[in-house]
Amino acid sequence: MNNLPTINELFYDQQPIHIFEYDGKTTFLAQEVAGILGIKDAAASLRESKTLEKGVDYETITPNLLPVNENFSFTSAKHVSILYLSGFFLFVLRSNKPIAVPFTR
C-alpha cells in the first residue's frame, strides 16, 4: 500500500490548485494560489503579511515532504510554501487584486 497523501486538484480559470494533506491538515500550494492572484513571489508575500501567521496559516517546507506524482513535482525548489485552510482564505481575502472576489466565490 502507498502511504503518500492523495493529491486532488481544483481548477480556477484552467489553472490548477493542488490540494493535499500535510501534517493531517488540508493544504494548498501558495505559489499556485499566488499565481491566480497575480502575486509573483508567494513566499515574500507571506513573510511580509501582517495577517498570516507562520505555523498557523502557512508553513515553509522542503519539497521532499510533498506528495509527488507525474504532474506535481518540485524537485528543483529548495523550499515550498504551503497554505493551510485558514491561510488560503486569508491570503485570498487580503488581496486587493480584482480576481480575488470571484476567486473566493
N, CA, C and O of each residue as an XYZ file, in Angstrom:
420
protein
N       0.831     -1.193      0.000
C       0.000      0.000      0.000
C       0.864      1.240      0.000
O       1.946      1.259      0.586
N       0.384      2.264     -0.654
C       1.082      3.533     -0.731
C       0.634      4.420      0.429
O      -0.564      4.645      0.607
N       1.581      4.926      1.220
C       1.251      5.770      2.365
C       1.256      7.256      2.037
O       0.963      8.079      2.904
N       1.586      7.613      0.795
C       1.620      9.024      0.430
C       0.211      9.595      0.403
O      -0.739      8.900      0.042
N       0.074     10.867      0.786
C      -1.234     11.503      0.741
C      -1.754     11.599     -0.693
O      -0.978     11.639     -1.648
N      -3.046     11.633     -0.821
C      -3.670     11.801     -2.122
C      -3.593     13.260     -2.536
O      -3.774     14.168     -1.724
N      -3.322     13.462     -3.812
C      -3.298     14.810     -4.361
C      -4.591     15.012     -5.133
O      -4.922     14.221     -6.016
N      -5.305     16.048     -4.810
C      -6.502     16.416     -5.552
C      -6.243     17.742     -6.239
O      -5.377     18.511     -5.822
N      -6.988     18.000     -7.278
C      -6.846     19.260     -7.985
C      -8.198     19.929     -8.108
O      -9.221     19.269     -8.289
N      -8.190     21.229     -8.009
C      -9.320     22.008     -8.453
C      -8.746     23.029     -9.414
O      -7.554     23.333     -9.375
N      -9.581     23.547    -10.261
C      -9.109     24.484    -11.272
C      -9.847     25.794    -11.145
O     -11.053     25.824    -10.904
N      -9.113     26.874    -11.308
C      -9.717     28.194    -11.411
C      -9.212     28.795    -12.711
O      -8.011     29.010    -12.875
N     -10.114     29.063    -13.626
C      -9.752     29.628    -14.922
C      -8.658     28.792    -15.588
O      -7.692     29.330    -16.127
N      -8.823     27.488    -15.543
C      -7.931     26.493    -16.136
C      -6.554     26.421    -15.472
O      -5.657     25.766    -16.001
N      -6.374     27.069    -14.348
C      -5.116     26.964    -13.604
C      -5.323     26.003    -12.438
O      -6.273     26.157    -11.671
N      -4.442     25.011    -12.298
C      -4.645     24.021    -11.233
C      -4.238     24.545     -9.861
O      -3.316     25.349     -9.722
N      -4.945     24.069     -8.875
C      -4.562     24.268     -7.479
C      -4.550     22.877     -6.863
O      -5.591     22.230     -6.741
N      -3.368     22.427     -6.480
C      -3.245     21.099     -5.885
C      -3.601     21.163     -4.406
O      -3.176     22.066     -3.686
N      -4.378     20.202     -3.975
C      -4.829     20.126     -2.588
C      -4.374     18.771     -2.051
O      -4.572     17.739     -2.691
N      -3.769     18.790     -0.879
C      -3.297     17.544     -0.285
C      -3.234     17.710      1.217
O      -3.386     18.817      1.733
N      -3.014     16.624      1.913
C      -2.875     16.676      3.366
C      -1.413     16.764      3.751
O      -0.567     16.050      3.213
N      -1.132     17.645      4.682
C       0.207     17.745      5.262
C       0.017     17.862      6.765
O      -0.704     18.742      7.236
N       0.644     17.002      7.502
C       0.542     17.009      8.956
C      -0.923     16.936      9.411
O      -1.310     17.541     10.411
N      -1.719     16.183      8.656
C      -3.124     15.999      9.000
C      -4.035     17.165      8.655
O      -5.204     17.171      9.040
N      -3.512     18.158      7.930
C      -4.303     19.340      7.585
C      -4.407     19.484      6.073
O      -3.483     19.128      5.341
N      -5.531     20.006      5.612
C      -5.712     20.303      4.199
C      -4.799     21.466      3.829
O      -4.789     22.493      4.507
N      -4.029     21.305      2.751
C      -3.089     22.351      2.348
C      -3.172     22.621      0.853
O      -3.644     21.799      0.067
N      -2.697     23.797      0.497
C      -2.661     24.278     -0.874
C      -1.257     24.805     -1.140
O      -0.588     25.272     -0.218
N      -0.811     24.736     -2.368
C       0.488     25.317     -2.715
C       0.330     26.825     -2.860
O      -0.453     27.299     -3.684
N       1.063     27.560     -2.072
C       0.945     29.016     -2.063
C       1.272     29.620     -3.428
O       0.631     30.585     -3.844
N       2.252     29.069     -4.122
C       2.652     29.626     -5.411
C       1.528     29.519     -6.447
O       1.365     30.411     -7.279
N       0.764     28.443     -6.398
C      -0.354     28.300     -7.333
C      -1.454     29.314     -7.029
O      -2.002     29.925     -7.946
N      -1.776     29.493     -5.766
C      -2.800     30.465     -5.373
C      -2.313     31.875     -5.706
O      -3.077     32.691     -6.222
N      -1.062     32.157     -5.417
C      -0.487     33.474     -5.717
C      -0.516     33.745     -7.214
O      -0.805     34.864     -7.639
N      -0.218     32.729     -8.014
C      -0.230     32.906     -9.460
C      -1.590     33.333     -9.977
O      -1.673     34.175    -10.871
N      -2.645     32.771     -9.437
C      -4.003     33.143     -9.836
C      -4.292     34.582     -9.433
O      -4.976     35.311    -10.151
N      -3.770     34.984     -8.286
C      -3.997     36.345     -7.794
C      -3.048     37.371     -8.413
O      -3.173     38.568     -8.153
N      -2.102     36.908     -9.230
C      -1.154     37.830     -9.856
C      -0.016     38.234     -8.947
O       0.624     39.260     -9.183
N       0.254     37.458     -7.915
C       1.356     37.732     -6.987
C       2.551     36.914     -7.446
O       2.473     35.688     -7.530
N       3.656     37.587     -7.744
C       4.820     36.902     -8.306
C       5.588     36.071     -7.288
O       6.054     34.982     -7.621
N       5.729     36.544     -6.077
C       6.536     35.845     -5.071
C       5.677     35.538     -3.845
O       5.522     36.366     -2.948
N       5.131     34.336     -3.835
C       4.237     33.931     -2.744
C       4.956     33.941     -1.404
O       4.404     34.400     -0.404
N       6.191     33.433     -1.378
C       6.934     33.353     -0.114
C       7.167     34.739      0.480
O       6.998     34.933      1.684
N       7.551     35.695     -0.347
C       7.776     37.061      0.139
C       6.474     37.681      0.626
O       6.454     38.377      1.641
N       5.398     37.432     -0.092
C       4.102     37.964      0.310
C       3.679     37.400      1.665
O       3.129     38.124      2.494
N       3.933     36.122      1.891
C       3.597     35.508      3.170
C       4.466     36.068      4.297
O       3.965     36.382      5.377
N       5.764     36.189      4.041
C       6.677     36.719      5.077
C       6.313     38.141      5.479
O       6.420     38.501      6.651
N       5.886     38.948      4.521
C       5.578     40.357      4.772
C       4.165     40.574      5.305
O       3.818     41.686      5.704
N       3.361     39.536      5.316
C       1.974     39.663      5.736
C       1.861     39.953      7.225
O       2.596     39.401      8.045
N       0.929     40.825      7.549
C       0.637     41.113      8.956
C      -0.576     40.317      9.433
O      -0.916     40.346     10.616
N      -1.231     39.603      8.507
C      -2.425     38.850      8.878
C      -2.202     37.339      8.905
O      -2.897     36.627      9.629
N      -1.250     36.847      8.131
C      -0.987     35.414      8.102
C       0.148     35.059      9.040
O       1.184     35.723      9.058
N      -0.053     34.013      9.817
C       0.930     33.613     10.822
C       1.560     32.271     10.451
O       0.869     31.275     10.238
N       2.896     32.278     10.381
C       3.613     31.053     10.056
C       3.357     30.007     11.140
O       3.359     30.328     12.328
N       3.141     28.780     10.737
C       2.853     27.699     11.673
C       1.377     27.552     11.974
O       0.937     26.498     12.434
N       0.612     28.588     11.720
C      -0.834     28.544     11.943
C      -1.570     28.575     10.604
O      -2.419     27.727     10.329
N      -1.232     29.566      9.778
C      -1.895     29.753      8.491
C      -1.085     29.212      7.312
O      -1.653     28.862      6.278
N       0.218     29.144      7.462
C       1.066     28.632      6.389
C       2.345     28.048      6.972
O       2.658     28.222      8.150
N       3.064     27.358      6.114
C       4.330     26.752      6.513
C       5.256     26.749      5.308
O       4.800     26.742      4.165
N       6.542     26.753      5.565
C       7.548     26.590      4.521
C       8.222     25.254      4.773
O       8.761     25.013      5.853
N       8.189     24.384      3.765
C       8.711     23.027      3.924
C       9.640     22.690      2.760
O       9.672     23.397      1.752
N      10.383     21.620      2.909
C      11.207     21.145      1.803
C      10.331     20.318      0.861
O       9.390     19.662      1.309
N      10.631     20.343     -0.425
C       9.774     19.651     -1.399
C       9.684     18.146     -1.190
O       8.703     17.531     -1.609
N      10.674     17.539     -0.557
C      10.604     16.098     -0.361
C       9.484     15.693      0.605
O       9.168     14.507      0.710
N       8.888     16.640      1.301
C       7.758     16.356      2.190
C       6.415     16.394      1.455
O       5.379     16.033      2.014
N       6.450     16.838      0.195
C       5.229     16.908     -0.597
C       4.958     15.576     -1.279
O       5.892     14.857     -1.633
N       3.695     15.244     -1.464
C       3.389     14.067     -2.280
C       3.811     14.352     -3.719
O       3.791     15.503     -4.157
N       4.186     13.329     -4.437
C       4.674     13.507     -5.809
C       3.893     12.599     -6.746
O       3.633     11.437     -6.436
N       3.529     13.143     -7.883
C       3.030     12.336     -8.999
C       3.556     12.949    -10.281
O       4.317     13.915    -10.233
N       3.174     12.417    -11.407
C       3.767     12.872    -12.661
C       3.467     14.333    -12.997
O       4.218     14.947    -13.755
N       2.398     14.900    -12.458
C       2.032     16.286    -12.749
C       2.361     17.243    -11.604
O       1.989     18.416    -11.648
N       3.044     16.755    -10.596
C       3.193     17.533     -9.370
C       4.558     17.246     -8.781
O       4.720     16.297     -8.013
N       5.538     18.059     -9.135
C       6.894     17.809     -8.663
C       7.636     19.126     -8.462
O       7.555     20.018     -9.306
N       8.349     19.251     -7.363
C       9.104     20.456     -7.049
C      10.545     20.105     -6.709
O      11.098     20.607     -5.731
N      11.134     19.262     -7.498
C      12.482     18.786     -7.191
C      13.535     19.881     -7.279
O      14.575     19.769     -6.629
N      13.308     20.935     -8.057
C      14.313     21.987     -8.208
C      14.216     23.061     -7.123
O      15.168     23.818     -6.932
N      13.108     23.146     -6.419
C      12.934     24.152     -5.374
C      13.569     23.681     -4.066
O      13.529     22.494     -3.743
N      14.154     24.618     -3.317
C      14.727     24.266     -2.008
C      13.664     24.285     -0.914
O      13.716     23.489      0.023
N      12.704     25.195     -1.038
C      11.610     25.305     -0.083
C      10.323     25.613     -0.832
O      10.336     26.236     -1.893
N       9.227     25.171     -0.266
C       7.910     25.388     -0.847
C       7.003     25.921      0.258
O       6.999     25.404      1.376
N       6.242     26.949     -0.064
C       5.276     27.479      0.898
C       3.933     26.817      0.666
O       3.449     26.724     -0.462
N       3.346     26.361      1.755
C       2.017     25.767      1.690
C       1.076     26.581      2.565
O       1.482     27.142      3.583
N      -0.166     26.638      2.160
C      -1.199     27.343      2.916
C      -2.131     26.328      3.551
O      -2.645     25.436      2.876
N      -2.346     26.468      4.842
C      -3.399     25.690      5.478
C      -4.723     26.343      5.102
O      -4.728     27.422      4.510
N      -5.827     25.718      5.428
C      -7.131     26.228      5.025
C      -7.343     27.674      5.466
O      -7.790     28.501      4.671
N      -7.028     27.988      6.720
C      -7.191     29.375      7.190
C      -6.306     30.324      6.401
O      -6.719     31.437      6.074
N      -5.089     29.888      6.095
C      -4.163     30.718      5.324
C      -4.624     30.929      3.903
O      -4.439     32.005      3.333
N      -5.227     29.898      3.328
C      -5.760     30.029      1.972
C      -6.768     31.166      1.910
O      -6.679     32.040      1.047
N      -7.727     31.150      2.828
C      -8.762     32.183      2.815
C      -8.188     33.557      3.163
O      -8.552     34.549      2.531
N      -7.313     33.633      4.139
C      -6.706     34.919      4.479
C      -5.872     35.467      3.326
O      -5.914     36.666      3.048
N      -5.123     34.611      2.661
C      -4.281     35.023      1.537
C      -5.130     35.615      0.417
O      -4.784     36.650     -0.152
N      -6.240     34.955      0.104
C      -7.112     35.438     -0.962
C      -7.866     36.686     -0.521
O      -7.942     37.660     -1.269
N      -8.420     36.664      0.678
C      -9.244     37.788      1.132
C      -8.457     39.082      1.331
O      -9.015     40.169      1.174
N      -7.181     38.987      1.671
C      -6.398     40.207      1.875
C      -5.888     40.787      0.568
O      -5.350     41.894      0.546
N      -6.054     40.047     -0.522
C      -5.590     40.514     -1.826
C      -6.443     41.684     -2.308
O      -7.663     41.686     -2.139
N      -5.798     42.667     -2.902
C      -6.534     43.787     -3.487
C      -6.674     43.609     -4.998
O      -7.077     44.533     -5.704
N      -6.345     42.433     -5.480
C      -6.451     42.144     -6.909
C      -7.924     41.935     -7.268
O      -8.662     41.317     -6.500
N      -8.352     42.432     -8.401
C      -9.757     42.261     -8.800
C     -10.190     40.804     -8.889
O     -11.363     40.500     -8.673
N      -9.285     39.910     -9.198
C      -9.608     38.491     -9.340
C      -9.968     37.857     -7.996
O     -10.599     36.800     -7.974
N      -9.587     38.469     -6.886
C      -9.803     37.879     -5.561
C     -11.288     37.686     -5.249
O     -11.659     36.702     -4.609
N     -12.132     38.603     -5.688
C     -13.559     38.498     -5.367
C     -14.192     37.282     -6.048
O     -14.800     36.463     -5.359
N     -14.076     37.129     -7.375
C     -14.676     35.915     -7.950
C     -13.955     34.637     -7.533
O     -14.570     33.572     -7.469
N     -12.670     34.734     -7.253
C     -11.911     33.557     -6.832
C     -12.431     33.032     -5.497
O     -12.513     31.816     -5.322
N     -12.781     33.891     -4.559
C     -13.295     33.450     -3.262
C     -14.688     32.822     -3.411
O     -15.066     31.952     -2.627
N     -15.426     33.254     -4.390
C     -16.758     32.688     -4.607
C     -16.662     31.330     -5.227
O     -17.686     30.696     -5.485
